[in-house]
Amino acid sequence: MSEKKPMPVFDGHNDLLLRLWLHAATTPPEQPFFNGEAGGHIDFPRLRRGGMVGGLFAVFVPPADYVAQARKEAVGNHQPLAIVEAQIAILQRLESAAEGRAKICRTVAEIEHCLANNILAMVMHIEGAEALDPELKLLDRFWQLGLRSLGPFWNTPNQFGVGVSGGFPGSPDSGEGLTAAGRALLQRCNQLGIMIDLSHMNEKAFWQTAEISQAPLVATHSNAHALCPQPRNLTDRQLAAIAASDGLVGVNFGTAFLRADGKRDGNTPITEIVKHLAWLIDKLGEDRVGFGSDFDGINVPDELGDVAGLPLLLQALTQAGFSEAVIEKLAWRNWLRVLKQTWGR
């Protein structure tokens, strides 16, 4: 008897491209990814075992000192645009080397085709807009290459505004919000159909985005501030605004964003993820919550381990009394719904 195929999961955020880029100088990134030798939380064999059928793949420029330490380079060599272009090139190389097993998707119809044909659906996302020009010519170019989701900030300021910052416990109200260039960036994203990610916005930028954007409000990898008072987590008032816009929150699997004490502790049960999912469903409704793992970007519960552990999370949801229909919404249907509303196709 053949083993039952795991329920498909479409995930709202991972940092695979950053990890592959950090090691690309010594190893062609597509080889360890497809051979199952990539380390970290994600590679192709493990995502197959876990049922991950697609997601938002982040192109992320980390701080200069982090890059310098990881790649053993001088801090002065930090070039955000070059890093973005290099990570986009890695995503393209994964598609080229996949032999039909992975595709960069630009529409929900393409994602649905991938799901129906066992093809990994990769959506290009940029986390932090440091590399973009104020005239937004690069945004248009990246859209042509497949960019369909953008978080204007990470945790640090840039020309478009100020990201959320501060220690635990803390408020998301951590400084000034969008600049004039930031407002123009959001308006252009609306015009192009690029989803705007709220996950690293401070509270002022969040409410400015709620006023400016015509699209559903989406936080790709954030949790409930009421359960874990990290500045990056969302208050109930913010959740109410997301619900009113018919948006979505993807739950972050990072232990520091799950635990009431904010600790980065692998000895954290999967049920902590379930608690945040239940809270968000209560505030947003079962159609506006999904997964936003942050794999390869954070410390996840040891019990979950990596992407191959996704069936354990689904099992925990079943044990907590969630119906199969609701679990299916959390696992992939809700993401496809909000992407179609945002992209219009």
Residue pairs with C-beta under 8 A, 6 or more apart in sequence:
5 51
6 49
6 50
6 51
6 310
6 311
6 314
7 51
7 311
7 314
7 327
7 328
7 331
8 51
8 52
8 53
8 115
8 331
8 332
9 50
9 51
9 52
9 53
9 55
9 291
9 310
9 314
9 331
9 332
10 52
10 53
10 54
10 55
10 111
10 115
10 121
10 290
10 291
10 331
10 332
10 335
10 336
11 52
11 54
11 55
11 56
11 250
11 291
11 292
11 293
11 295
12 55
12 56
12 220
12 221
12 248
12 250
12 290
12 291
12 292
12 293
12 335
13 55
13 56
13 58
13 125
13 127
13 199
13 220
13 221
13 250
13 252
13 292
13 293
13 294
13 295
13 297
14 41
14 42
14 55
14 56
14 57
14 58
14 293
14 294
14 295
14 296
14 297
15 58
15 60
15 294
15 295
15 296
15 297
16 33
16 38
16 40
16 41
16 42
16 57
16 295
16 296
17 57
17 58
17 59
17 60
17 87
17 90
17 91
18 58
18 60
18 62
18 87
18 296
18 297
19 38
19 39
19 40
19 296
20 29
20 32
20 33
20 38
20 87
20 90
21 29
21 83
21 86
21 87
21 90
22 67
22 70
22 71
23 29
23 32
24 86
24 90
25 71
28 93
29 90
29 93
29 94
30 90
30 93
30 94
30 96
30 97
31 37
32 38
32 39
32 43
33 43
33 44
33 94
34 43
34 44
34 97
34 98
34 101
35 43
35 45
36 43
36 44
36 45
36 46
37 43
40 295
40 296
40 306
41 293
41 295
41 296
41 300
41 306
41 307
42 52
42 295
42 296
42 306
42 307
44 101
44 102
44 120
46 306
46 307
46 308
47 120
47 307
47 308
49 308
50 306
50 307
50 308
50 309
50 310
50 311
51 310
51 311
51 314
52 120
52 307
52 310
53 114
53 115
53 118
53 120
53 121
53 332
54 105
54 111
54 114
54 115
54 120
54 121
54 122
54 123
54 332
55 121
55 122
55 123
56 123
56 124
56 125
56 149
56 220
57 91
57 122
57 123
57 124
57 125
58 125
58 126
58 127
58 297
59 84
59 87
59 88
59 91
59 124
59 125
59 126
59 127
60 87
60 126
60 127
60 128
60 154
60 297
61 80
61 83
61 84
61 128
61 130
61 131
61 154
62 70
62 154
63 156
64 75
64 78
65 75
67 73
67 78
67 83
68 74
68 75
68 77
68 78
80 130
80 131
81 131
81 138
83 131
84 126
84 131
84 142
88 124
88 142
88 145
91 104
91 122
91 124
91 146
92 104
92 145
94 102
94 122
95 102
95 103
95 104
95 122
98 120
100 119
101 118
101 119
101 120
102 119
102 120
102 122
103 110
103 114
103 119
103 120
103 121
103 122
104 122
104 123
104 124
104 146
105 111
105 114
105 121
105 122
105 123
105 146
105 148
106 146
106 148
107 343
107 345
108 336
108 339
108 340
108 343
108 345
109 345
110 121
111 121
111 123
111 336
111 339
112 336
113 119
114 120
114 121
115 121
115 332
123 146
123 148
123 149
123 339
124 142
124 145
124 146
124 147
124 148
124 149
125 147
125 148
125 149
125 150
125 151
125 197
125 220
126 142
126 147
126 149
126 150
126 151
127 151
127 154
127 197
127 200
128 151
128 152
128 153
128 154
128 156
128 158
128 163
128 200
129 150
129 151
129 152
129 153
129 158
129 159
129 160
129 185
130 158
130 159
131 138
132 138
132 139
132 160
132 185
134 159
134 181
134 184
136 184
136 185
136 188
139 147
139 150
139 185
139 188
139 189
139 192
139 194
140 188
140 192
143 192
143 194
147 194
148 193
148 194
148 195
148 339
148 343
149 194
149 195
149 197
149 220
150 185
150 189
150 194
150 195
150 196
150 197
151 196
151 197
151 198
151 199
151 200
151 201
151 220
152 158
152 160
152 161
152 163
152 178
152 182
152 185
152 186
152 196
152 197
152 201
152 205
153 160
153 161
153 162
153 163
153 164
153 200
153 201
153 205
154 163
154 200
155 163
155 164
155 165
155 200
155 232
156 163
156 165
157 163
157 175
159 179
159 181
159 182
160 178
160 179
160 181
160 182
160 185
161 176
161 177
161 178
161 179
161 182
161 201
161 205
162 174
162 175
162 176
162 177
162 202
162 204
162 205
163 200
163 201
163 202
163 205
164 172
164 174
164 200
164 201
164 202
164 203
164 231
164 232
165 174
165 175
165 202
165 231
166 174
166 231
167 231
168 229
168 230
168 231
168 256
168 262
169 229
169 230
169 262
170 229
170 230
170 231
171 203
171 229
171 231
172 202
172 203
172 206
172 225
172 231
172 232
172 233
172 234
172 235
172 238
173 202
173 203
173 204
174 202
174 203
174 231
175 202
175 204
176 202
176 204
177 201
177 202
177 203
177 204
177 205
177 206
177 207
177 208
178 186
178 204
178 205
178 208
178 209
178 212
182 205
182 208
183 208
183 212
186 196
186 209
186 212
186 213
187 212
188 194
189 195
189 196
189 213
189 215
190 196
190 213
190 214
190 215
193 342
193 343
193 344
193 345
195 215
195 218
195 338
195 339
195 342
195 343
196 209
196 213
196 215
196 217
196 218
197 218
197 219
197 220
198 206
198 209
198 217
198 218
198 219
198 222
198 234
198 242
199 219
199 220
199 221
199 222
199 232
199 252
199 292
200 232
201 209
202 231
203 235
203 238
206 238
206 241
207 241
209 217
210 217
210 241
210 245
215 245
215 341
215 342
216 242
216 245
216 246
216 247
216 248
216 338
216 341
216 342
217 241
217 242
217 245
217 247
218 242
218 247
218 248
218 249
218 250
218 338
218 342
219 234
219 242
219 247
219 248
219 249
219 250
219 292
220 250
220 292
221 250
221 251
221 252
221 292
221 293
221 294
222 232
222 233
222 234
222 249
222 250
222 251
222 252
222 257
222 292
223 230
223 233
223 234
223 249
223 251
223 252
223 257
223 258
223 276
223 280
224 233
224 234
224 236
224 239
224 276
224 279
224 280
224 283
225 233
225 234
225 235
225 236
225 238
226 235
226 236
226 279
227 233
227 258
227 260
227 275
227 276
227 279
228 256
228 257
228 258
228 259
228 260
228 262
228 276
229 262
230 256
230 257
230 262
232 257
233 257
234 242
234 249
236 283
239 249
239 280
239 283
239 284
240 283
242 248
242 249
242 284
242 288
243 283
243 284
243 285
243 288
246 288
246 338
246 341
247 288
247 338
248 284
248 288
248 289
248 290
248 334
248 335
248 337
248 338
249 280
249 284
249 288
249 289
249 290
249 292
250 289
250 290
250 291
250 292
250 293
250 335
251 273
251 276
251 277
251 280
251 289
251 290
251 291
251 292
252 258
252 292
252 293
252 294
252 298
253 273
253 291
253 293
253 294
253 295
253 298
253 300
253 301
253 304
254 264
254 294
254 297
254 298
254 299
254 300
255 263
255 264
255 265
255 266
255 268
255 272
255 298
255 299
255 300
255 301
256 262
256 263
256 264
256 298
256 299
257 294
257 298
258 268
258 272
258 273
258 275
258 276
258 301
259 265
259 268
259 272
264 298
264 299
265 299
266 299
266 300
266 301
266 302
267 301
267 302
268 301
268 302
268 303
269 301
269 303
270 301
270 303
270 304
270 312
270 313
270 316
271 316
271 320
272 301
273 301
273 304
273 313
273 316
274 313
274 316
274 317
274 320
277 289
277 317
277 330
278 320
280 288
280 289
281 289
281 326
286 326
286 329
286 330
287 329
287 334
287 337
288 334
288 338
289 329
289 330
289 334
290 329
290 330
290 331
290 332
290 334
290 335
291 313
291 330
291 331
293 300
293 307
295 306
295 307
300 306
303 309
303 312
304 310
304 312
304 313
314 327
314 331
317 326
317 327
317 330
318 324
318 327
322 330
